[in-house]
């Protein structure tokens, strides 16, 4: 039940209409920064080896 090519094409079309072609690189860059920050937050939230031993 994944996304077919038609679904992806429609999604890209909607994104282009909403954000416009000129603003799209900025939006994608901001999205990438957000994902990197989220991954860094997850990495920081994992207990260290010392904390694992205490449990």
N, C-alpha and C positions, 0 to 999 in steps of 0.2 A: 504494500500500500504506500509506496514511496511517491516522490514527486516525479511526474513525467516531464518530458521536454516541453509540452504545451503549458503545463503549470509553471515551470521555470520561466518560460518566455513571457507569460502574462505577469508574473511577479516582477521581472526586470522592466517591463513596460510601465507598470504602475509606479515603480521606484523612480524611473526616469521622468514620469509626468509630475510626481510629487516634488522631487528635489531638483529637477532640471539637470541638464547635461553639465553645465558649468560648475555646479555645486557638488556634484557626485564625488569627485576625488577627495574633497574636504570631508564629506560625510563618511566615506570609507576609511580615511585616515583616522578620524575620531573614533570610529568603531573599532579599528585595530588597536588603538591606544587603550580603549576601554577593556578589550579582551586581554591585552597584556597585563593591565593593572589587576584584573580579576584573577588571572593565573598567579600573579605574584602574591596576591592576598591569600589564595589557597595554599600556596607553598609556605607562607609565613604562619598559617594557621595550623599546619601539621605539627603534631608534637615531636619534639626532638628525641634523640635516642635516650638521653638521661630521663626525660619525662616518661618514656615508654617503660623504662626499667622500674620506675616507682609504682606503676600501676599493677 
